[in-house]
């Protein structure tokens, strides 16, 4: 038996590895990465390798993903869970689209998650349909019903929903309320400067204003390539109370 980072003992089994060239091509073709530093011609998943690799290394039992265009982050994370032979993923996306819901409610949404059968078939293409549960809700609706859904503590979260500063703040705080110490959060789209300038997005501002000010509660590294992604380690989950009360700097 070997010890995992979350303190659990795991049996020494022959480890599967899903990311063969055929699977990588499937991901690139059908999960359609949007700004993850991928290079399709080289079968390079970019940040997707980071998502998969951290799941394999950290062995989370419950991963929550908020928002995804075609499921790139969901698939990469879920394949890590599959190859770990443990864990579950809760995927939250109301299936908004730019046409139907306007630019302030979605970045790149195409109403892809509207039909439950289609959603299951999509994830079955990658062999992860039994470990991914889709919640067709906004993040506000999902977290308001978190206890009702009977979901366990969050070990890893991927936040990629409505990118406004207020929504990033909500999604981080709501995730923190349901996470444990040493959980890891991904914040996607930290490098979309034009939208940040236009106040259509606020991921980078949130990192600078909140995570940087609460250094006893967070450690993070930001990868400013393509659309950018930050990896945040949660040192103090109860910091959500401070985040709600701390005044905004001018």
NORDAGI-V508221 format. One record per residue. RES is the residue in one small letter. PHI is phi as a letter, one per 20 degrees, with the letter a starting at -180 (none if undefined). Layout:
res=(RES	RES)
phi=(PHI	PHI)
This chain:
res=(x	x	x	x	x	x	x	x	x	x	x	x	x	x	x	x	x	x	x	x	x	x	x	x	x	x	x	x	x	x	x	x	x	x	x	x	x	x	x	x	x	x	x	x	x	x	x	x	x	x	x	x	x	x	x	x	x	x	x	x	x	x	x	x	x	x	x	x	x	x	x	x	x	x	x	x	x	x	x	x	x	x	x	x	x	x	x	x	x	x	x	x	x	x	x	x	x	x	x	x	x	x	x	x	x	x	x	x	x	x	x	x	x	x	x	x	x	x	x	x	x	x	x	x	x	x	x	x	x	x	x	x	x	x	x	x	x	x	x	x	x	x	x	x	x	x	x	x	x	x	x	x	x	x	x	x	x	x	x	x	x	x	x	x	x	x	x	x	x	x	x	x	x	x	x	x	x	x	x	x	x	x	x	x	x	x	x	x	x	x	x	x	x	x	x	x	x	x	x	x	x	x	x	x	x	x	x	x	x	x	x	x	x	x	x	x	x	x	x	x	x	x	x	x	x	x	x	x	x	x	x	x	x	x	x	x	x	x	x	x	x	x	x	x	x	x	x	x	x	x)
phi=(none	c	e	e	g	e	n	e	e	c	f	f	d	f	e	f	b	e	e	e	g	f	f	f	f	g	f	f	f	d	e	l	f	c	n	d	m	e	c	g	f	d	l	d	e	l	f	g	f	f	f	f	f	f	f	f	f	e	l	f	e	c	d	d	d	d	n	a	f	c	n	g	f	g	f	f	f	f	f	f	f	g	f	f	l	a	o	b	c	d	d	d	a	f	m	f	c	g	f	e	d	n	f	f	d	b	d	n	f	c	l	f	d	f	d	g	f	f	f	f	f	f	f	f	g	d	m	c	f	e	d	d	d	e	d	e	c	f	f	f	f	f	f	f	d	g	f	f	f	m	e	f	g	e	e	b	c	c	d	b	e	f	e	f	g	f	f	f	g	f	f	f	f	f	f	f	g	d	d	d	f	m	f	c	d	d	d	e	m	e	c	d	f	f	f	f	f	e	m	e	b	b	f	f	f	f	f	f	e	d	f	f	e	d	f	f	d	c	c	b	c	d	d	e	d	l	f	n	b	d	d	d	e	e	e	b	g	f	f	g	f	f	f	f	e	f	f	f	f	f)
